Amino acid sequence: MALSSSAALSRLRLGQLSGLRGKVLQRYEHRPLVSCLAGLYGCQWKRYQRRRTEPGDCCCNKLEGATFALLVVAFCLTLIFLFFWGEAQNDYNDFDWFSFGNLGFWFPWSVVLLVIAAALFTYIAVLMLLAVCLLSEGQKLYLHWTHKIGILLTLILSITATAVLSDLWSKEWTTLLLSFQVTAPYLHLGGMLLTTALAWPIALHFFRMTSRGEAHSFYVRQKLIIGVYLAVLFALFLVPLGMYSPCIKEEGKLGPAPTLIGHRGAPMLAPENTLMSFEKAVEAGSDGLETDVTISYDGVPFLMHDRTLRRTTNIREVFPNRTDSLAAMFTWGELESLNAGSWFLFHDPFGTAGSLGVEEQAQAWNQSICSLQVFLELAAKGGKQVIFDLYRPPRGHPYRDTWIQRTLEVIQNEASIHSDQVLWLPSYLRALVQEMDPLLQQTSGSQLPLEELQRNHIVKLNLHYSAMSTELTRAYAAVNITTNLYVISQPWLYSLAWCTGVHSVTTNAPQLLRAMQTPLFLMTPDEYNLMWILTDLLSLILILIIFMFHWWRERGLSFCSASKVMLDNGTYSKFRTEMSDVWSVSSGEKLSLRTTTPNLATIAEH
């Protein structure tokens, strides 16, 4: 009797384990979830019919397959468009003013494009997520015609916008490549997470097709899917071997932070090229000041970036008939009568005007065009270096051929600044300029051979940030030529310049960059290797677990389908009788098998 009771208890435990295994093996149909997914994807809320695929069956017809392929293409293109324009944020201000020059009115088109890019990507990403979830549930795909039209429109908009921006703003592709140097380790991490998540639906369909032993065409498709997935996975595992980032440095190898040169002052805090703007730049901790110099009709050098006065003054109100006239064709008296600050508060180009107090807004509103002499006096008082572009006057201008001499006269005789504080950028008549004032720091705006730079006594290069290169910076520094990059206003780009070893940057945001204590994304090689190895290792383990689970479950389901359990006779009946005896002996009561029957029944169903 004791042996019989022990055997019955063992069989009870075995039955409980079998019931647990049956629950794990069971394929659950999440009908509410599937109905919701199908409603969002195919707009089949009320008339949704069960469309579960059998192992090896195609997930959709040819039309839906082509639509899903377009969805994947649209996902990739919208992601590229969003990432491309998101990384171009450093140059949004230039893009908006470029649009102003072509359209004739101000509007923050850069932000509009960013919102559009984010909306398109979100829409396509949601459709992709719905499709993957439906496939994971073994459902056939059916996309509503409105979504099909939406995918086509998204493709057209993304391709058109990317093509137009590439044509007008081709340098932004260089910005995108530069961004990879600091974001690549984190993009790799995101790619591994996505690939690991995709292992679930891929393993599910792979082993379901395997368990059925489908025809040759299904076998080929099965191997193709798993082959592509493994190829992508293997590539992601090895991608870090080809990554390069200047911000992966040994401790103690990072050089000093690049010094800051205020681009037309501090244009986020005050109207550009005004006295207030340069005062704000000095307050923000700028080490130098950058501007643009034009000669008035009566020979007064003044600060103005544009060829006309239309963008940054109230020329339409004061001289409505001369709106498009060149700035150099106005006398200094006429220029002084213009307001050069009200546009800043009205347009708010950087979205920062609201951060100014009432008194500062009143000060900004009353700014006028600044002369070169006043600008140099401010720099001399603060001990700041200055650098400026010098525009040659147009034909018919009295100073057409003597604008260099007139500018040097202001530097040497009309301002108290020392010549060695001036980074002389204009390349025209450089030998004559050096002869007239040898203390000026000769600066080149072009990447010239080292021999030519040394022959012209160049001490600094002033280059666009797209020319950023560790090798270039080191090569010039080896012959005592420093490098300045313009215009860098985003922290990630400043961080990259810092890691690259650049000596100074021209910026619209000295108040933001000055607050940075260390570069973003900075890590040591050991930290990077640890992050890479752990990411790959954890991903590999999770993928193996997912594939092993689906292999085990499909194998168990096939076994359960091949061996049906008899509920009324045979082994099960004998097991029920023995358990009743055990219960009667131990407690004198009748054993109820109702709690175990559903689990066994579940196994029988499968």
C-alpha positions, 0 to 999 in steps of 0.5 A: 500500500505504501509503495502504491501511495508513493508511486501515485504521489510521483505520478501526481508530481509528474502530472503537475510538471506535465501540466506546466509544460503544457502551458509553456508549449501552448500557443495562446491566441491573444484575440483582443490584442490581435483584433486591435493590431488588425484594426490599426493596421488594416482598419478591420475593427468590426469585420475582423476575421481570423486569418492565422497562417499555418506553418510555412504558409505565406504571411500575405498575398503578392500585393501585400508583400509588395506593400510590406516591402515598400513599408520597409523602404519607407522606414529606412528612408524616413529614418535617414531623413530624420537623422540627416536633418536632426544632425543638421541642427547646428546650421538651422539658422543659416538655412532659415536665412537662406530661405528668407533670401529666396522667399522674401519673408522670415519663417522657421522652415528648419523647425517645420522640416524637423517636425515633418521628418519626425511625424513621417518617421513616427507614422511609418515606424508605428505601421512597421511595429504593427506589422511585426506584431501581427507576424509574431502572432502568426497573422496574415497581413492586410494593410488598408488602402489609406495606409498604402496611400500614406506610405506612397506619400511618405516615400515621395516626401522623404525622397523629394526633401532629401534630394532638395536638401542634398542639392542646396545643403550638400555639406550636411552630409559631411555633418552626418558623417561627423556625427557618426564619429561620436554616436557610432558606439551608441548606434551600434548598441541600438542596432543590437537591441533591435536585432535581438528583438527581431529574433523572436518572430524570426525564430518562431516562423523558422521553427514552425516551418521546420516542424512541418517539413514543407516543400522545397520552395518553403525550404529555400525561403526559410534558409534565405530568411535565416541567412539574411538575419545571421548575416546582419547579426554577424555584421553588427557584431564586427562593425565596432572593429571599423569604428573610429572616434576621436572621443575614444581616448586614453585618460590624460590624452585629452587636450585643452578645450578649444577657445571660443570666438563669438560669431558676430558676437552672441547672436542668440542673446542680442542682434548680430553685429551690434555693440550689444551682441559683442558685449554679450559675447564678452560677458559669456566668456568668449576669447575672441570676436568675429565679424564682417566689415564693409566700407560705407560710401564715404569711407567708414568701415562698419559691421554688416554680414549681408550685401544688403540691409534688408535682413537686419535693419528697418531699411523698408521703413526709412528708405523704401526705394533703396531696399535692395541697394548694396549696403556699401552704397550708403553713407555713414550718416544714412546707416546710423539712421537705421535700426539694427535691433528690432528685427531680432525681437520680431523674428526671434531667429534662435527662439531665445529672445524671450529669455531676455529681460525687459531692460535687455529687450529695450536695449536690443530694440534700440541697437544701431549699426556698429562701426569697425572703430567702436568694435575694435575699442571694445575688443581692445578694452577686453583684451580679445582677439578679433577676426573679420571678413572684409568685403570689397566695395562694388564698382563705382564705389570711391574706395573700390581700390583702397578698401584694404588701406582704409581698414588698416588705417582704422586699426593702426590710427583710429583704434587702440587695439594692438595689431597682434590681437587682429587675425588678418583673414583677407587674402587679397594683397596679403604681402602688402598688408604684412609689409604695412603691419607685420604684427598682424596675425596672418590667417588663411581661410583655405587649406593650402600646402604647408610650404605655401602657408609658411611662405606667407607667414600664416599662423592660423587656419580658419576653416569650415567645421566640415574640414575637421580632421585629427590628422589635419590638425596635427599636421598643421600644429606640427609647424606651429599653425593653429586651427579655428573651425566655424560655425560650431554651436551644438555641444556634440560638434564642439565635443568632437572638435575638442577631441580632435584637438582643434585650438578654437571655434567660432560659435553662435552659442558661447554661453552654452559651450563655455559651460561644458566641463568635458566633451560629450561621449568621451570614453576610454578604449577599455570602457568602449571595449567593455561596452562593445563586448558586453553588448554583443555577448548579451545579445548573442545569449538572448538570441540563442535562448530565444531560438532554443526556446522556439525549437523546444516548443515546436518540437514539444508541440509536434510530439503532443500532436503525434501522441494523443492522450486518452481521457477515459481509459488506459494510463490516465484512468489507472492514474485517476484510480490510484490517486483516489486510493491515495487520497482515501488512505491519507485523509479519508476523503475522495480525491478530486481531479478537477484541478489537474484535468484542464492541464491534461485536456490542454495537452490532449488538444495539442 
